[in-house]
Amino acid sequence: MASIYIETFGCQMNEADSQYIADRAAAAGYVVVERAEDANVVVLNTCTVRDNAERRAYGRIGSFKPLKHADPALKLVVTGCLAEQDRDRMQRLAPHVDAVFGTAELAQLGDAILRWREEFAESAFSEERALIVPLGGAADCVTDAFSSVRGYVTVQRGCSYYCTFCIVPHVRGRFDHRPMVEVLNETRARVAQGAREIMLVGQTVNAYRDPAGEGDFGELCKQAARIPGLERLAFISPHPKDFTKEMLRELSEIPQLNPRLHLPMQSASDPILRRMNRKYTRAQFMERVEWIREYFPQAAITTDVIVGFPGETEQDFRATLDYIATGVFANAYMFIYSKRRGTPAAHWEQVDPAVASERFSRLADAQNTVTRSYHDRKIGTEVRALIQGISKKDRSKLAAKTLDNVTVIAPLPPDFDERLYAREPWLDIRVDGARVWGCSGSIVRRAERFANGGVTLEQPLINLLTA
């Protein structure tokens, strides 16, 4: 049987794109495998949002060169944002790559996978190939018992806002909104496949407008929530300027909506926000926070922050640091500014790397204190969380996500069986520990549906001789 291996770098948009590739491959008769050395087709879905992501991707492309030389029949494919940005340059830098598909060419990639299927019908791997094991990387889209419990549905591609630091409009193009009927049909299909939670994904998701004029993002969420069987709804990643008070009011009336809103701030300094072309001021951002607190008083607000953007002074940085220190964000994804080819900010005078690094450390310390405090407040409580699967770092434990997107780790329960816990994936976990990364505890109950009370687990007897 033909096989495909997929690795994904970057954001949830790339994760959704990888799932599309896996679905097309499965429909063409492929099996998704966990090791590149077992695959006829190797797909790297790349990211270029930061320089480190680009360097990692090229390093990973290089690691597959011996495998390709050992088996010229193998198809090595690169897609994603780096493929779009470096379409011509990539095959000059990495001539062992068979095909490059840009971000708008996923359908063509699916067609190619179907065509290649016949080439692998009678092929066998060489003995030389069997000795080559590319190190690093992790397989994506490999089906396991928990694959279907959480579904990603793309609502929009591209972005038309052209932030001066951002490569996305250059590699994914301007806004391209999917018809609402298509989004809703895919959501129904994911729910029918067993999804308990749907994540709506877009580069600037709350800017969504149905091409047929059937409504905005708030209307899309309301329609999705009416789909029978949909238990929880989430979305990523919105833009502050596209949250109106009316939209937030509408969203607050959706009972399935998760109590977590991501609000990318990037900076709390007005001069830097202007240079970034973020299209809002500090006061307007804080107004959105107030609206969220009004309509979602228990919600966790998370954010993105860039440190060391060109022209950032100590005063600009202090504005961001002081706002972070107020505890407004339950968590923050923080980055040192990275130059991206083709963006305006790449041509401006840069902040000294040592200064940017020192500022980043101060910011991380401040936010980590807030995040740890947020997690500490869960100690002694029971949280309902949707299972992710066996922890990748400790296979004696399960990983799950709370509704406010906090990772919770718990020991495997005595009755653990993948099929049982895939049918009943909602876990009530008693939290007894907290870290910056999340919480730890023990599973008390499991439930088939979010609204169900759940089945109480028998707790293991304590061995007094070793306690």
N, C-alpha and C positions, 0 to 999 in steps of 0.2 A: 504493500500500500504506500502511496506517495505521502511524504511527511513534510511538515513546515515547522520552522523554529522562529519565534518572534521575540525580539528584545525592544523595550520601549524606554526612551529617555524623555524627561520633561513633564509636561502638565497633563491634566485630566483630558484635555482635548486630544493629545496624542494617545492616551489610554483608550479613549473612545474610538479613535481611528484604528488602533491595533485590533480592537474587538471587531470592527468592520472587516479588516483583513482576514482575521481568523474565521469569521462567519462565511466569507466568500470562499475561503480555502476549504472549509468543512463541506460546503455545498458542492464543491468540485471534487470531493472524495479524498481530501487530505486528512491526515491526523496531525494534531498539534503536539509536538514533542518537547521534552524538557531539556534536551541536550542538542547543541548545534551539530555535533558529530553524528547524530542519528537522523539528520534532516536532508531532504533533497533540495529544499529551498530555505535559505536563511534571510530573514528580513530584519533590518535595523531601522527602527522608527526614531528619528533623531530630533534633537532640540538645538537651538542656537541662541536662546534668550540671554545666555551669558557665555563668556569666553571659556570658562571651565567646562561647560557642557559641550562646546564645540571640540575642545581638545580631547575630552573623554570619548566622544563619538569617533573622531579620527583614529584615536588609539585602538578603539574596539574594532573598527574596520580593518586596521592593520593586523590585528590578532587572528583574523580569519584567512589571511593570505596563505599560510601553509596548508590549511584545509582545502582551499580552492585549488592549489597546485597539486595536491594529492589526488583530487577528484575534480577534473575540469567539468564534469557533468553537473556538479553542484551549481545552483543559481544563487549568487550573493546579491541581494537587493538592498538599496538604501532609499528610504523615504523620509518624510517629515520636513521640518523647517530647514535643517542644514542642507538637505537634498535640494530644496527649492532655491536656497541662497547660493549654493556652490554647484549648481547643475553642470556647468561646463568644467569648472575647476576640479571637481571631485574625481572625474575619471582620468584626469591628468595626474592627480596626486595619488590615486588608488586605482590603477588600471585593472586590477583583479576584480573590481566590482562589475557585475554583469549588467545591471540596470539601475537607473536613478529615476524615481517618480516623485514629482513635486506634491505639495499639499493639496492641490486641486485635481490630482490624477489618481486618486484611490480606485476609482472605477476601472481605469485602464490597468492598474496593478492587479486588480481582481481578474480582469480578462486575461492578463498574461499568465497568472497562476493557473487558470483553467487550460490555456494552450499548452503550458509546460507539462501538464499532467500526463499526457500521452508519452512524453519522452522518458518518464520514470517507470512506465508500466513493466518493462523487462529489465531495468537496470539493477545492478547490485553494487554495493560499496566495495571498494578495493581493500586489500589487506593493509596497504600503506596508510590509507585513510583511517583505519581502525586504531592506529597507533597515535593519532594526533588528537589532543584534547585541548581546545582553546580555553585558557584560564580566564576567570572573571565573568561578570555578566549574570543575569538572571532571566529565566524564561518567563514570558508573559502569555496570557490567554490559554494556558494549559488547563483543560477542563478537570475540575475535581468536584467533590460533592457540594462545595460551597460556591461554585462559580456563578450560579444563577440567582443567589439571594440578593444581590445588589446589581442594578443595571444602570449603565451610562447611556444617555440619549442626547445626541448632538442637536441643538436647535439652531445654531448659527455658526458660520465660519467667517474668519477675517475680522478686521477692525478698521474703522474710518477715522480714528481720532489722532493718529500720528503723534503720540508722545515722543519727545525728542530722544529718549533713551531706548525706544522699543523697536525691535526688528519685525514684529508681527505683521503690520500692514504691508511690509515689503515682501514677506515670504508667504503670507496667507491671503493677501489681497484685502480689498475693502469689504464692508459688510455684505454677507450673502446669507439671507435668512431663509431657512427651510419653510415650506408651506406648513401651516399649523396642522392640517389634516395628516401630513406625513409624520410629524412629530408625535401626534396622538396615536396614530396607528402603530408606530414603533414602540411607544410606551405600553400600549395594550399587549403587544407581542411579548415584551419583556415580562410583564406581569403574568401573562399566561404561562411563561416558561418558569415561573416561580419567584420572580423578583419581589422582595418585601419592601425594598426601598429603591426609588428612582432618583438618579442625579441628572438634572438637566445641565448640559454643558455648552458654553459658548465663550468666545474670547472676551466679549462684553455683553454678557447674557441678558442683562435687564434692559438693553437697548433693542431687544428683539421686537420686530414688527412683522406680522404676517403679510407676505407679498400680495395676498388676495384681499387685504384690508379687513380681516376678521378679528383683529385685536392686537393688543400689545402683550408684553411679557406677563403682566398681571392676569390678563384674560387667559393666556396659555396655561398658567399654573392652575387657575380655577377649573379649566376644562380637563386638565390632566387629573386633578383631584377627584373628578366625578367618575373616573374609570373604575368599574367594579374590581375590587381586590387590591387596589393600590393602598398600601398601608402608610408609607412615609414618602415624603417628597423633599428633595434638597436641590440646590443649584450652585454653580460656580462658573465663572467669576464675574461679579457685577462691577459696574463703574459708579462711583458716588454721584456723579452728575445726573445719572439716569434714574435715580431713586426719587420719585416724587412722593409727597405725603399721601396722596390718594393711592398710589401703587402700594405703598407699605400698609395702608389701611386695608386694602383688598387682600394682600398677602396674609395679614394677621387673622383674617377670617377663614383661612384654610386650615382645618384641624390637623391635616396630615403633615403640614410644613414643619420641618425640623427647627428647633430653637437655636439656630446658629446662623449668623449672617456674616459673610466675608465682605469687608469694606476696605479695599486697598487704598491706603493713605499716601504712601511713598515718601512724603515729607510733611512736616507741620509748619514749614516756613513759607510764607507767601512769595518771597523772591524766587525761591527754588521751585515752587509749584508753577510759577509763571515760566521759568526756564524749561521746565519739564513739559509744558503745554498740557497741564492736567485739566484745565477748563473748570476749576473750582478754586475757591480760596480756603484758607484755614477756617474762617467763620462759617462758610457754607458746608464744609466737611463736618464741623462740630454740630451744625444744625441737623444734618442727616443722622448723626449719632443720637441727638435728642429725639428725633422722630422714631428711631428704632426703639429707644428706651420707652417711649410713650406707647407704642403698639406691641412691642415684644419685651416686656419688662424683665423676663427671665432668660432672654436669649444671650448666648455668648457672641460677642463681636470679635472677629479676628481681622488681621490686616496684613499688608505687605509694606515694607519700608526699605528704601535705598539709602545707604550711607556713602558719603564721599562723592556725591554728584558734582560735576564740574561747576565751579563757582561757589560751592558750599563753604561758608565761613563758620567759625566757631559759634557765632551768634545764631546762624541758621540751624546748625546742629543742635544747639542747646534748646531751641524751640521744639524740635522733635523729641529730644531726650526728656524734657520736662513734661511734655504731653504724654509720652509713654509711661512715665513714672506715676502719673495719676491713677493708673490701673484700669484705664478705659478698655484695654484689649485683653481678652482671655488668653490669646496667643498671637504671635506675630512671626511672619516669615521675613527674615532680615537678610539683606545682601549688601555687600560692598559693590559700588557701581562698577560695571564692566563695559568697556567700549564695544560697540557692535558696528561692524562695517556697514556703511550706507545710512547711518543715522546722524542727524545734526550734531548731537552731543559728542560724538566720537572726534569731532574736529575742534572742540573747544579745549581751552587750557584745563588740564586735569589736576585734581587734588593729589598731593603727595601721597603715595601708597602707604607710607608709615603713618601719616596722619589719619588716613581713612581707616586703617586697621585699628588704630588706638580708639577712634570714635566708635567703631563697630563693637569693640570689646565693652566699652561703657554702655552702649545701647543694649547689647545682649544681656549684660548683668542686670540692668534695670528691668527688662522685660521678663527675664527668667525668674526674677523675684516675684513679679506679678503672676506669672503663669503657675509657678509652684504654689503660691497662695491660693489660686483658683482651684487647683487640684487638691490641695490640703482640705478645702471645705467639703470635699466629697467623702473624706474618711469618716467611717461610722454610718454611712448611708448605704442604701441599696439603689443601684442604677440599672436601668434596662438598656441593654446594648445588643447590637446586631452582630452576630458572629462573623469573623473574617476567615478563620481557619486556624490550623495549628501554627503557633508562633514560629517564624523563621529563625529566631535567635535561640529558642529553647523549645524543642519538640515535645517536652513534657507539659507544655502549657498551651492554652487556647488564647487567641487574640480576638478582641471585639471592639466595636466603636459605639460610644454612647450617642444619643441624639445630638448633643452639642459637640460631637466630633472629637471626643477624648478617647485615646487608646486605653483599653483596660486589658490586663493580662491576668489569667487565672489558671491554676493547675487543672490538668485534665480530670474531669469528674470520673468516679468509679464506673459509671454506666456508659462511658463515651463510646459512641459508634458513629462514624461519619454520616451514614445514611439517616440515622435517627436525628442527629443534630442538624442535618440539612433540612429535614422536614420540620423541625422545631428549633429555628435558629435564633429566637429571641431569648436572651439570657438575663436573668436578674442576678447581679453580682454584688456581694457585700464588699465594700471597699475598705481595705485595712492599711493601705500604704499609698504614698504619692511621691512622684518624682517630677522633674520638669517635663519629661517625655510623656507622662500619663500616670495611670494608677494601676494598682495591683489589688487582688482580692480573691474571693472564692465564690464559685457558682452556687446559688441557692435554689434557683428554679430555671426551667426552660419552658418556652411556650411556642406553639405553632404560629400564632398570630399576635400582633402587637397589642391588640385589645384584650387578649385572653389573660386570665389570671396565672396560668402556667402550672406545671407539675413540679412539686417540691422534690428535690433530690435527697436521697439518703446520704448522710454525711459519714465518712469513714470513721471507724472507732479509733480513738487515740491510744496508741501503744504506750502505756504508762512507764514501761521499762526503758523506753528511749526518749520520752518526752522531756 
